[in-house]
Amino acid sequence: MSESTVRARVVKATVSPETKQIHKDDFEGLYGTDILTPPYNLTELRLMGEYSSILQQCIDAYKTNIVGFGVESEYKLDINSDEVEKGVKEQAEKENTRLGEFIRYLNLDESPELILGYVLEDREKTGNGYIEIIRDGVGLPVGIEYVDAQYMRVCKKTEPVQVEYIILEYGVEKKVIRSKRFRRYVQMIDQEKVYFKEYGDPRIMNLKTGKFDENTPENLRATEVYHFKIGSDTYGKPRWLGNLISLYGARKAEELNLMYFTNGRHIPAAITVSNGQLDDASYQALQGYMDDLSGTDNAHKFLLLEVQGMATETATNGEEKITPAKVEIKSLAEVLQQDALFLEYDENTRQKIRSSFRLPPLYTGEAQEFSRATADTARKVTEEQVFQPERKTLARILNTLFLEPLEFSYVKLSIKGADFHDPVEIAKVLGPFIQAKAVAPNDLRPLLGQVLGRKVEFLPEEYDLPMQVMQSQSDVSDGLHGIFKSENQQESLIDLLKDMRDVLESMRS
């Protein structure tokens, strides 16, 4: 009884485009004593924006719409109101000028919007962002510096200390003392460590050792940092963390597509050989053929397989009878996933990431299916639900950091947002009021300036009244003018004035 033997060997290309990077943690071996371990590799999280085709767009949208429109000084009260005293108004104007200068020189090298943008980018990538607060010789905050989040680590809380705060009680300032435990922060670059205090810690700390020492020289005293984070844990976590696997999957899909386009002429196939076998030389040639698939120089090669037939019987003269070998190549492309499925997977990943940021496609440059009405609705909803709350939270933090130490009472820091006012739509709304002559000319001058794209000066004060009132005054003036214009009436008025003169003279005599 004869037996047949089946052997299977897999031949594949040895080229792979997968990344070989290792994200080393410079703090490895230092955790556990005083430095706390972050839940994820911060360097890897920070580089995810370079691996993803959608993450960086979402972060840029956050930066642009939260701090991209500028930081400015704003009055806490209406200084043009008649109820505001003159002294308060003068003090508010002085504070407004001083705060504007403070914002302008908050960083001498870059604008405050750019520094805060760096911090927001770190916060959205790693869940953590840091700014260093610089104080002058008398202990007042005068500037901020950006701190790279991937090199920062959080330490355990220190012993509680007594801190003095100023609060308002029934409109009157009051000093209170509270016990608070501060943290320390440490930065390491090229194996060199630098310690920082948490903002507001009144103690003197050595930046080299991290120990609190009143005798620390001036040049070794640690500065303060403020930690912006997402969440309430010791370390923040990025809002897109739940979709991390989807980001890796989309990256792998793109790498697979890259391999397909690089080795585009290769079709997965099964080579079956009947009544024969491939010798080692043919197998090595087939392996070399697979390895040389990439590149345009190899785009038009042919594969020649030489197969040895197998002897089935021996003739009377001693010669072997060789049965002709049969070779078949069967395509396996139909068992692979189609490219459209990878495109659908990538699109689903993009939707997941945008959803984690709560952004519509309009903000990431994908507005093919938007009309003007849907675009306006998407912008307004996103502004109300995402950007405006983020701006208010950031402005509240900055005011807490700087307003009380600098003793600003009538002004505050404000972060500007996008202007959604449409002059054309406003003009449509004002149409009925204009026709009813219920609008003053000066009320419309700022709107006219927006339409024309240039500054339009206000008219004299008499144009501050609505048209209806101005027309009524004009009718009265025209009536008086008509009285004096009539010749008979003028003569009668002259005679009346003469009679009054005579009466007055007689009374005086």
Secondary structure, DSSP 8 states (H G I E B T S, - for coil): -------------------------TTTTTBTTTB---SS-HHHHHHHHHH-SSHHHHHHHHHHHHHTT-EEEEESS-TTSTTS-HHHHHHHHHHHHHHHHHHHTSSSSS-HHHHHHHHHHHHHHHSEEEEEEEE-TTS-EEEEEEE-GGGEEEEEE---EEEEEEEEETTEEEEEEEEE--EEEEEEETTEEEEEEETT--S-BBTTT--B-TT--GGGB--EEEEEESSSSSS---TTGGGHHHHHHHHHHHHHHHHHHHTTT---EEEEEESEE--HHHHHHHHHHHHT--SGGGTT-------EEEEEEE-TTS-EEEE--EEEEEE-GGGS--HHHHHHHHHHHHHHHHHHHT--GGGGT--TT--HHHHHHHHHHHIIIIIHHHHHHHHHHHHHHHHHHHT-SSEEEEE-------HHHHHHHHHHHHHTT-S-GGGGHHHHHHHHTS------GGGGS-HHHHHHHHHHHHHHHHHHH-HHHHHHHHHHHHHHHHHHHHHH-
